[in-house]
Amino acid sequence: MIGSTDLFIFPEAAHYLPEIDEWLSSDPPELYSIARHWFTAFRHCGDDVSELLHDGCPAACVGGAAFGYVNVFKAHVNIGFFTGALIDDPKSMLEGTGKRMRPVKIRPEDGIDSQALHELIRCAYRDVKGRLST
């Protein structure tokens, strides 16, 4: 089990960064619109969500601790979770074998269980927020 000292902490995260909206408006639109949709879901987790560009892509934080990110690749979008290996994933959507980080990969031609992904996002937010309070 990881504690708050094992989280990715970004004190420079801000409530809102217009640069992220610029990033989310890039081309190709079919991929960046997916990223924009899901980053908006991260933003709506709570009034305490902050954001930053980390490693060139938008990341969402709570209390300065990163809980999610989006990134666009050639043929898919990653909806990533900084503690993805530690959160409940009843629909087995998360991919990878990382010690902590796991993404959900979305390809425009594939369907996605939106309700399950929304729940993963809320779960990641609650998980990191809870780790900060212990």
ABEGO torsion letter per residue (X at the ends): XBBAAABBBBAABBABBAAAAAAAABOBAAAAAAAAAAAAAAAAABAABBBBBBGGBBBBBBGGBBABBBBBBAABBBBBBAAAAABBBAAGABBEABAABBBBBBBAABBBBAAAAAAAAAAAAAAAAAAAAX
